Amino acid sequence: MNSIKFRVDGNFEASRSARRWSLWLPLAALILATLACSRADVPPPGGVGSGGLPSPTSHAPPSAEPSEIILTPIPLATDTPARPEPLASPTFPATPTTVSLGEPELLLYEAQPGDSIHSVAVRFGVLPVEVESPDPLPVNPGLIDPGQLLLIPRRLIDIGPDERLIPDSELVFSPHASDFDAVEFAAAQGGYLHSYRQIVGTHWLSGAEIVERVALNNSINPRLLLAMVEYIAGWVTDPAVPDGDAFNYPLGYEGEQIPGLYRQLTWLANELGNGYYGWRAGTLTDVHFWNTGSLRLAPDLNAGTVALQHFFSIGHTQQVWEGAISQEGFLRVYEDLFGDPWAYEYPLFEPGVEQPDLILPFELGKIWAYTGGPHGAWERESAWAALDFAPASSVSGCVLSEEWAVAAAPGIVVRSDNGTVVLDLDGDGRAHSGWALLYLHIDHKDRVPVGSLLDEGDRIGHPSCEGGIATGTHIHIARMYNGEWILADGPLPFNMDGWIARAGSKPYQGALVKDGQEVLACSCASQESLITR
């Protein structure tokens, strides 16, 4: 068992933006759209996401509240722009640490699943045009075929360790995690996690059931969560009953809004996602230590390893961080529980993968507002994979809507509860293999049941505020592939009826673009945000 305390600084804001379509000016007054949208039960740490820049996380004071509490949503203060903001042209980040003398040597790098020219260039500190290959490269920002050899100038110095600790498929809820039973595993280990109980929502859950719920919601591998609980708290194998802070804050992050295992694990999942998806997007290149500066990440790491390196840097000195990512640190605990993590490797992206055809998620002929550009898929910002749409309404706030959200593609419903609908697009009945769509804030009234086979355009349910934090009726939609959230503005951009998502500089900002047209995201629901099928 390790005694780990997390000291964190920083802040996080969310805001959004939109654009004008004067033809629909008379209709703008009918749409009073949503403000904040989130499924998170923890305060926002400090987003990396797919469009923002990495920043430290925020500190919250300790609390003496017990962990057996009924969770209530914590509102997120957001910027609500009176007018939509124009879509800014992206700029390529500067490389802070480079070799500047002489002609740089060329490095040979074998592309990993999920790599794009943009993300590889950012990580190696070069421009995209400097990334070359003996074989044809995709049009930027498309995915590079796994295994393709790249030639990249060596420009970085003073980088961190380059050992890959875990495969990406052990960080996300990949197909190889689908048959793992966390409850059965925890019972066999005999630790306190098996006997721990906490009220989540309106139900008592055991510690292992909480692990399963957080894993499913956040699409984080349950084996990884269990290994973290064991490494930090010892709860998986140690039957001793903890008390005080060890009971209230088992993962060591003491915040008055996150006591209890459920919120502690949700915070953990969010921070792991910050590292993982920040690396995927090319927005995270460094780890920052407690009072001891920062270190550039080795450019040939994989996203799963970066997630661990990022997490263990939060509030820790470099010395503590080096111990945590060493072979005798977290990895030793993981191997003691589950064996070699690379035995579970699953290639998340095969060559040539493409998004299936999708339509806008509302009925033909209807006018909705595009109220949220790329933002967090489940938590507030860790993977900017989601978009928000709101139906027309004559009143604001959370009101019952008679409008319908529809299936953006054919599939089978594999989850339908608490405002959530998950549509499996490949028909195998598993959300974490192949393509899947997540819908949030679907009202319980008329919500489609599990097992339903839907065609494109079939009704799923009514938009609402159900199932999370929302201040207005809307739907939230995100994509997964093999358990990984697919960034809305990434190598496989969100494409619905030819409308392509573009991220803004902050979550919820951005646009949908098609054939020279632009619809800008804005919760203000001006005419610039209106869109129709």
C-alpha positions as CSV (number, residue, x, y, z in Angstrom):
1,M,0.0,0.0,0.0
2,N,1.3,3.5,-0.9
3,S,0.6,6.7,0.9
4,I,0.0,9.2,-1.9
5,K,-1.4,12.7,-1.6
6,F,-2.3,14.8,-4.6
7,R,-1.5,18.5,-4.5
8,V,-3.0,20.3,-7.5
9,D,-3.3,23.8,-8.8
10,G,-5.1,25.6,-11.6
11,N,-8.5,26.3,-12.9
12,F,-10.8,25.5,-15.8
13,E,-13.5,27.3,-17.7
14,A,-15.9,26.3,-20.4
15,S,-17.6,28.5,-23.0
16,R,-18.9,28.2,-26.5
17,S,-19.5,30.0,-29.7
18,A,-21.7,30.3,-33.0
19,R,-22.3,32.0,-36.4
20,R,-25.1,33.9,-38.3
21,W,-27.6,32.5,-40.8
22,S,-29.8,35.5,-41.6
23,L,-32.3,33.4,-43.4
24,W,-33.4,31.8,-40.1
25,L,-33.5,35.0,-38.1
26,P,-37.2,34.8,-37.3
27,L,-36.7,31.3,-36.0
28,A,-33.9,32.2,-33.6
29,A,-36.3,33.5,-30.9
30,L,-37.9,30.1,-30.7
31,I,-34.8,28.3,-29.6
32,L,-33.8,28.9,-26.0
33,A,-30.9,26.5,-25.7
34,T,-28.9,24.7,-23.1
35,L,-26.0,26.0,-21.1
36,A,-23.7,23.6,-19.3
37,C,-23.7,19.9,-20.3
38,S,-21.9,17.2,-18.4
39,R,-22.1,13.8,-16.8
40,A,-19.4,14.6,-14.4
41,D,-19.9,14.3,-10.6
42,V,-16.5,15.9,-9.9
43,P,-15.3,19.5,-10.2
44,P,-13.4,20.3,-13.5
45,P,-9.7,19.6,-13.1
46,G,-8.1,21.5,-16.0
47,G,-8.7,20.4,-19.5
48,V,-6.4,19.1,-22.1
49,G,-9.0,17.6,-24.4
50,S,-8.7,17.9,-28.2
51,G,-8.5,21.6,-28.6
52,G,-7.2,23.1,-25.4
53,L,-3.7,23.4,-23.9
54,P,-2.5,21.4,-21.0
55,S,-2.8,23.0,-17.6
56,P,-2.4,21.9,-14.0
57,T,-5.4,20.8,-12.0
58,S,-7.2,22.8,-9.3
59,H,-6.9,22.3,-5.6
60,A,-9.9,21.9,-3.4
61,P,-9.8,22.0,0.4
62,P,-10.3,18.8,2.5
63,S,-13.7,17.8,3.9
64,A,-14.7,15.6,6.8
65,E,-17.9,14.3,5.0
66,P,-18.2,10.5,5.0
67,S,-18.1,8.6,1.7
68,E,-21.6,7.0,2.1
69,I,-23.4,9.9,0.6
70,I,-26.1,10.5,-2.0
71,L,-24.4,12.1,-5.0
72,T,-25.9,15.3,-6.2
73,P,-24.7,17.1,-9.4
74,I,-22.3,19.9,-8.9
75,P,-23.1,22.8,-11.3
76,L,-20.3,23.9,-13.6
77,A,-20.0,27.7,-13.9
78,T,-19.7,28.4,-17.6
79,D,-19.2,31.4,-19.8
80,T,-22.5,32.0,-21.7
81,P,-21.6,34.2,-24.6
82,A,-24.3,36.7,-25.7
83,R,-23.1,36.2,-29.3
84,P,-21.3,33.4,-31.1
85,E,-17.6,33.7,-31.5
86,P,-16.0,33.3,-34.9
87,L,-14.0,30.1,-35.6
88,A,-10.3,30.8,-35.3
89,S,-7.8,29.3,-37.6
90,P,-5.6,26.7,-35.8
91,T,-2.0,27.5,-35.1
92,F,0.8,25.0,-34.8
93,P,2.4,25.1,-31.3
94,A,6.0,26.1,-30.9
95,T,8.6,23.6,-29.8
96,P,10.2,24.8,-26.6
97,T,13.2,22.6,-26.4
98,T,15.1,21.8,-29.7
99,V,18.5,21.0,-31.1
100,S,19.5,24.1,-33.1
101,L,23.1,23.4,-34.3
102,G,23.8,21.7,-37.6
103,E,21.6,19.4,-39.7
104,P,19.4,17.2,-37.5
105,E,19.7,13.5,-37.7
106,L,16.7,11.6,-39.0
107,L,14.8,9.3,-36.6
108,L,13.0,6.2,-37.7
109,Y,9.6,5.9,-36.0
110,E,7.0,3.2,-36.5
111,A,3.5,4.6,-36.5
112,Q,1.3,3.4,-33.7
113,P,-2.5,2.9,-34.0
114,G,-4.2,6.2,-33.6
115,D,-1.3,8.3,-34.9
116,S,-1.9,11.3,-37.2
117,I,0.6,13.5,-38.9
118,H,-0.4,16.4,-36.7
119,S,0.0,14.6,-33.4
120,V,3.3,13.0,-34.4
121,A,4.7,16.3,-35.5
122,V,3.7,18.0,-32.3
123,R,5.2,15.2,-30.2
124,F,8.5,15.3,-32.1
125,G,8.7,19.1,-32.1
126,V,8.6,19.4,-35.9
127,L,6.2,20.7,-38.6
128,P,3.8,18.3,-40.3
129,V,5.6,18.8,-43.6
130,E,8.8,17.5,-42.0
131,V,7.2,14.1,-41.3
132,E,8.2,11.9,-44.3
133,S,7.8,8.2,-45.2
134,P,8.9,5.8,-47.9
135,D,5.2,5.0,-48.3
136,P,2.3,7.5,-49.1
137,L,1.1,9.4,-46.1
138,P,-2.6,10.2,-45.5
139,V,-4.0,13.7,-46.1
140,N,-3.6,15.6,-42.9
141,P,-5.3,15.1,-40.4
142,G,-6.1,11.4,-41.3
143,L,-4.8,8.4,-39.4
144,I,-1.5,6.9,-40.4
145,D,-1.5,3.2,-41.0
146,P,-0.1,1.3,-37.9
147,G,3.4,0.1,-38.6
148,Q,4.2,2.6,-41.3
149,L,7.8,3.8,-41.1
150,L,8.2,7.6,-40.6
151,L,11.4,9.7,-41.0
152,I,11.4,12.6,-38.6
153,P,14.2,15.1,-37.8
154,R,15.6,14.8,-34.3
155,R,15.0,18.2,-32.7
156,L,14.1,17.5,-29.1
157,I,16.6,17.3,-26.2
158,D,16.0,16.7,-22.4
159,I,13.1,14.3,-22.8
160,G,11.7,11.9,-20.3
161,P,11.9,8.1,-20.2
162,D,10.7,6.3,-23.3
163,E,9.7,2.9,-21.9
164,R,6.1,2.0,-22.8
165,L,4.3,0.7,-19.7
166,I,0.9,-0.5,-20.9
167,P,-0.8,-0.9,-24.3
168,D,-3.5,1.6,-25.2
169,S,-6.1,-1.2,-24.9
170,E,-5.4,-1.5,-21.2
171,L,-6.2,2.2,-20.6
172,V,-9.5,2.3,-22.5
173,F,-12.4,-0.1,-22.1
174,S,-11.3,-2.2,-25.1
175,P,-12.8,-5.5,-26.4
176,H,-10.3,-7.4,-24.3
177,A,-11.9,-5.9,-21.1
178,S,-15.5,-6.7,-22.1
179,D,-15.5,-10.1,-20.4
180,F,-13.6,-9.1,-17.3
181,D,-15.7,-9.3,-14.1
182,A,-14.5,-6.8,-11.5
183,V,-16.9,-8.0,-8.8
184,E,-15.8,-11.6,-9.1
185,F,-12.1,-10.6,-9.2
186,A,-12.4,-8.3,-6.1
187,A,-14.3,-11.1,-4.1
188,A,-11.4,-13.5,-4.9
189,Q,-8.8,-11.1,-3.6
190,G,-10.5,-10.6,-0.2
191,G,-9.6,-7.0,0.3
192,Y,-11.7,-4.1,1.8
193,L,-12.9,-3.2,-1.7
194,H,-15.2,-6.2,-1.7
195,S,-17.0,-5.2,1.5
196,Y,-17.0,-1.4,0.9
197,R,-20.4,0.1,0.2
198,Q,-21.5,3.5,-1.0
199,I,-24.7,5.1,-2.2
200,V,-24.4,6.2,-5.8
201,G,-27.5,8.0,-7.0
202,T,-30.2,6.1,-5.3
203,H,-28.5,2.6,-5.0
204,W,-26.0,1.0,-2.7
205,L,-23.1,-0.3,-4.7
206,S,-20.1,-2.3,-3.6
207,G,-16.6,-1.1,-4.2
208,A,-16.2,-3.4,-7.2
209,E,-19.5,-2.4,-8.6
210,I,-18.4,1.2,-8.4
211,V,-15.3,0.3,-10.3
212,E,-17.4,-1.3,-13.0
213,R,-19.7,1.7,-13.3
214,V,-16.9,4.2,-13.5
215,A,-15.1,2.0,-16.1
216,L,-18.3,1.7,-18.2
217,N,-19.3,5.3,-18.1
218,N,-15.8,6.7,-18.8
219,S,-14.7,3.8,-21.1
220,I,-11.7,3.2,-18.9
221,N,-10.3,-0.3,-18.4
222,P,-11.6,-1.9,-15.1
223,R,-8.3,-3.8,-14.6
224,L,-6.4,-0.5,-14.7
225,L,-8.8,1.1,-12.1
226,L,-8.4,-1.9,-9.8
227,A,-4.6,-1.7,-10.1
228,M,-4.7,2.0,-9.2
229,V,-6.9,1.3,-6.2
230,E,-4.5,-1.3,-5.0
231,Y,-1.4,0.8,-5.7
232,I,-2.6,3.9,-4.0
233,A,-5.0,2.5,-1.3
234,G,-4.3,-1.2,-1.0
235,W,-8.0,-1.9,-0.9
236,V,-8.0,-4.8,-3.4
237,T,-6.0,-7.2,-1.3
238,D,-5.9,-5.7,2.2
239,P,-9.0,-6.5,4.3
240,A,-8.2,-3.8,6.9
241,V,-10.9,-1.2,7.3
242,P,-9.4,2.3,6.7
243,D,-10.5,5.4,8.6
244,G,-10.2,9.2,8.4
245,D,-8.8,10.5,5.1
246,A,-7.8,7.0,4.0
247,F,-11.5,6.1,4.1
248,N,-12.9,9.4,2.7
249,Y,-10.2,9.9,0.0
250,P,-8.9,6.5,-0.9
251,L,-7.0,7.7,-4.0
252,G,-5.3,10.5,-2.1
253,Y,-7.0,13.5,-3.7
254,E,-8.6,15.5,-0.9
255,G,-11.4,17.7,-2.1
256,E,-14.6,18.6,-0.4
257,Q,-16.6,17.8,-3.5
258,I,-15.1,14.4,-4.2
259,P,-15.2,12.2,-1.0
260,G,-16.0,8.5,-1.4
261,L,-14.7,5.9,-3.9
262,Y,-17.1,6.8,-6.7
263,R,-16.0,10.4,-7.0
264,Q,-12.4,9.5,-6.4
265,L,-12.4,7.0,-9.2
266,T,-14.3,9.5,-11.5
267,W,-11.6,12.1,-10.8
268,L,-9.0,9.4,-11.6
269,A,-10.7,8.4,-14.9
270,N,-10.9,12.1,-15.9
271,E,-7.2,12.7,-15.3
272,L,-6.2,9.5,-17.1
273,G,-8.3,10.7,-20.0
274,N,-6.6,14.1,-19.9
275,G,-3.3,12.4,-20.5
276,Y,-4.5,9.8,-23.0
277,Y,-6.6,12.1,-25.3
278,G,-4.2,15.0,-24.9
279,W,-1.5,12.8,-26.4
280,R,-3.8,11.6,-29.1
281,A,-4.7,15.2,-30.0
282,G,-1.2,16.7,-29.8
283,T,-2.2,19.1,-27.0
284,L,-0.2,17.5,-24.2
285,T,3.6,17.3,-24.6
286,D,4.9,17.8,-21.0
287,V,4.4,16.6,-17.5
288,H,4.5,19.2,-14.7
289,F,5.8,18.4,-11.2
290,W,5.1,19.8,-7.8
291,N,7.5,22.7,-7.3
292,T,10.2,21.0,-9.5
293,G,9.4,22.2,-13.0
294,S,8.4,20.1,-16.0
295,L,9.7,17.5,-18.4
296,R,9.1,17.0,-22.1
297,L,7.5,13.6,-22.8
298,A,9.4,11.2,-25.0
299,P,7.8,11.5,-28.4
300,D,7.6,7.8,-29.2
301,L,5.5,6.9,-26.2
302,N,2.0,5.5,-26.6
303,A,-1.1,7.2,-25.3
304,G,-1.7,4.6,-22.5
305,T,1.8,5.2,-21.1
306,V,1.4,9.0,-21.3
307,A,-1.9,8.7,-19.4
308,L,0.0,7.1,-16.5
309,Q,2.9,9.5,-16.7
310,H,0.5,12.5,-16.7
311,F,-1.5,11.1,-13.7
312,F,1.5,10.4,-11.5
313,S,2.9,13.8,-12.1
314,I,-0.1,15.6,-10.5
315,G,1.0,17.1,-7.3
316,H,4.2,15.1,-7.0
317,T,7.9,15.8,-7.3
318,Q,9.9,14.3,-10.2
319,Q,11.5,11.9,-7.8
320,V,8.1,10.5,-6.7
321,W,6.9,10.4,-10.3
322,E,10.0,8.4,-11.4
323,G,9.3,5.8,-8.7
324,A,5.7,5.5,-9.7
325,I,6.4,4.8,-13.4
326,S,9.4,2.5,-12.7
327,Q,9.2,-1.2,-13.0
328,E,8.9,-1.4,-9.2
329,G,6.2,1.2,-9.0
330,F,2.6,0.9,-10.3
331,L,3.6,-1.6,-13.0
332,R,4.7,-4.1,-10.3
333,V,1.3,-3.9,-8.6
334,Y,-0.5,-4.3,-11.9
335,E,1.6,-7.4,-12.8
336,D,1.0,-9.0,-9.4
337,L,-2.8,-8.7,-10.0
338,F,-3.1,-9.4,-13.7
339,G,0.2,-10.4,-15.1
340,D,1.9,-8.8,-18.1
341,P,-0.3,-5.9,-19.4
342,W,1.0,-6.5,-23.0
343,A,-0.7,-9.9,-23.0
344,Y,-4.0,-7.9,-23.2
345,E,-2.9,-5.8,-26.2
346,Y,-5.6,-5.2,-28.8
347,P,-4.9,-3.0,-31.8
348,L,-7.5,-0.2,-31.5
349,F,-7.2,1.1,-35.0
350,E,-6.7,-1.1,-38.1
351,P,-5.5,0.3,-41.4
352,G,-8.1,2.2,-43.4
353,V,-10.7,2.6,-40.6
354,E,-13.4,5.1,-41.4
355,Q,-16.4,6.6,-39.6
356,P,-19.6,5.0,-40.9
357,D,-22.2,7.3,-42.5
358,L,-24.1,9.3,-39.9
359,I,-27.0,11.7,-40.2
360,L,-27.8,14.6,-37.9
361,P,-29.5,13.2,-34.8
362,F,-32.9,14.7,-35.2
363,E,-35.8,14.3,-37.6
364,L,-35.9,15.4,-41.2
365,G,-37.2,18.9,-41.8
366,K,-36.7,20.0,-38.2
367,I,-34.6,23.0,-37.2
368,W,-32.4,22.6,-34.1
369,A,-29.6,24.7,-32.5
370,Y,-26.0,23.6,-32.4
371,T,-25.4,24.5,-28.8
372,G,-22.1,22.7,-28.0
373,G,-19.0,22.2,-30.1
374,P,-16.4,19.6,-29.3
375,H,-16.3,18.9,-25.5
376,G,-16.0,16.1,-23.0
377,A,-17.6,12.8,-23.9
378,W,-18.5,11.8,-20.4
379,E,-16.5,13.9,-18.0
380,R,-16.2,17.6,-18.5
381,E,-13.2,17.8,-20.7
382,S,-10.9,14.7,-20.9
383,A,-11.9,13.6,-24.4
384,W,-13.4,16.3,-26.6
385,A,-15.5,13.8,-28.5
386,A,-19.1,15.1,-27.9
387,L,-21.4,17.6,-29.6
388,D,-24.7,19.1,-28.3
389,F,-27.9,19.9,-30.1
390,A,-31.1,21.5,-28.7
391,P,-34.6,21.5,-30.2
392,A,-36.8,24.6,-30.7
393,S,-38.7,25.7,-27.6
394,S,-40.7,28.7,-26.5
395,V,-39.4,28.5,-22.9
396,S,-36.0,28.1,-21.5
397,G,-34.6,25.6,-19.0
398,C,-35.3,22.0,-18.4
399,V,-38.7,21.4,-20.0
400,L,-40.3,18.4,-21.5
401,S,-39.8,18.4,-25.3
402,E,-42.0,16.6,-27.8
403,E,-39.2,16.6,-30.4
404,W,-37.3,13.4,-31.1
405,A,-33.6,12.4,-31.1
406,V,-33.0,9.8,-33.8
407,A,-30.5,7.1,-34.6
408,A,-27.7,8.6,-36.6
409,A,-27.0,5.2,-38.1
410,P,-28.4,1.6,-38.0
411,G,-27.6,-0.4,-34.9
412,I,-28.7,-2.2,-31.8
413,V,-29.4,-0.5,-28.4
414,V,-27.1,-2.0,-25.8
415,R,-27.7,0.5,-23.0
416,S,-30.8,2.5,-22.0
417,D,-30.9,4.0,-18.5
418,N,-30.6,7.2,-16.6
419,G,-30.7,9.5,-19.6
420,T,-28.2,7.4,-21.5
421,V,-28.6,5.4,-24.8
422,V,-25.8,3.6,-26.4
423,L,-26.2,2.3,-30.0
424,D,-23.9,-0.4,-31.2
425,L,-23.3,0.1,-34.9
426,D,-21.7,-3.2,-35.8
427,G,-24.5,-5.3,-34.4
428,D,-22.4,-7.6,-32.1
429,G,-24.2,-6.3,-29.0
430,R,-21.1,-4.9,-27.4
431,A,-20.6,-1.2,-27.0
432,H,-16.8,-1.5,-26.7
433,S,-16.0,-3.3,-30.0
434,G,-16.3,-1.5,-33.3
435,W,-18.3,1.7,-33.6
436,A,-20.8,2.9,-31.1
437,L,-22.8,6.1,-30.5
438,L,-23.5,7.5,-27.0
439,Y,-26.5,9.7,-26.5
440,L,-27.0,11.6,-23.2
441,H,-30.0,13.5,-21.7
442,I,-32.6,11.2,-23.3
443,D,-35.8,11.4,-21.2
444,H,-37.2,8.3,-19.7
445,K,-40.5,8.9,-21.4
446,D,-40.6,6.9,-24.7
447,R,-36.9,6.1,-24.4
448,V,-36.0,3.1,-26.7
449,P,-35.3,-0.1,-24.7
450,V,-32.2,-2.3,-24.7
451,G,-32.2,-4.8,-27.5
452,S,-34.1,-2.6,-30.0
453,L,-32.9,-2.9,-33.6
454,L,-32.9,0.6,-35.1
455,D,-32.6,1.8,-38.6
456,E,-31.1,5.2,-39.6
457,G,-33.6,7.9,-38.5
458,D,-35.6,5.7,-36.1
459,R,-36.6,7.5,-32.9
460,I,-34.5,7.1,-29.8
461,G,-36.3,9.4,-27.3
462,H,-37.0,13.0,-26.3
463,P,-34.2,15.5,-25.5
464,S,-34.2,16.5,-21.8
465,C,-31.9,17.3,-18.9
466,E,-32.1,13.7,-17.5
467,G,-28.9,11.9,-16.6
468,G,-26.4,14.6,-15.7
469,I,-25.7,18.2,-15.3
470,A,-27.6,20.4,-17.8
471,T,-29.4,23.7,-17.5
472,G,-31.5,23.3,-20.6
473,T,-33.2,20.6,-22.7
474,H,-30.8,19.1,-25.3
475,I,-29.0,16.0,-26.4
476,H,-25.3,15.2,-26.2
477,I,-23.8,12.7,-28.7
478,A,-20.3,11.1,-28.9
479,R,-18.6,8.3,-30.8
480,M,-16.5,5.3,-29.6
481,Y,-14.4,2.9,-31.6
482,N,-13.1,-0.3,-29.9
483,G,-13.7,1.5,-26.6
484,E,-11.8,4.7,-27.4
485,W,-13.6,8.0,-27.5
486,I,-13.1,9.4,-31.0
487,L,-12.2,13.1,-30.9
488,A,-14.8,15.2,-32.7
489,D,-12.2,17.3,-34.4
490,G,-9.4,14.7,-35.0
491,P,-8.1,12.3,-37.6
492,L,-11.6,10.8,-37.9
493,P,-13.7,14.0,-37.5
494,F,-17.4,13.9,-36.6
495,N,-19.3,13.9,-39.9
496,M,-23.1,14.0,-39.9
497,D,-24.9,14.6,-43.2
498,G,-21.6,16.1,-44.5
499,W,-21.3,18.6,-41.6
500,I,-17.8,18.3,-40.2
501,A,-17.0,19.3,-36.6
502,R,-14.3,21.8,-35.9
503,A,-13.1,22.5,-32.3
504,G,-12.7,25.9,-30.8
505,S,-10.0,27.0,-28.5
506,K,-12.2,26.1,-25.5
507,P,-14.7,23.3,-24.9
508,Y,-18.2,23.9,-26.4
509,Q,-16.9,26.4,-28.9
510,G,-16.3,25.5,-32.6
511,A,-18.4,24.9,-35.7
512,L,-19.9,22.5,-38.1
513,V,-18.7,23.2,-41.7
514,K,-20.1,22.0,-45.0
515,D,-19.5,23.2,-48.6
516,G,-18.3,26.6,-47.4
517,Q,-21.1,27.0,-44.9
518,E,-20.5,27.4,-41.2
519,V,-22.8,26.8,-38.2
520,L,-21.1,28.1,-35.0
521,A,-21.8,26.5,-31.7
522,C,-23.5,28.7,-29.1
523,S,-25.8,28.2,-26.1
524,C,-27.2,31.7,-26.9
525,A,-29.2,30.0,-29.7
526,S,-28.8,32.9,-32.2
527,Q,-29.6,32.4,-35.8
528,E,-26.0,31.6,-36.5
529,S,-26.4,28.3,-34.5
530,L,-29.4,26.9,-36.4
531,I,-29.1,23.8,-38.4
532,T,-31.6,21.5,-40.2
533,R,-31.7,18.2,-42.1
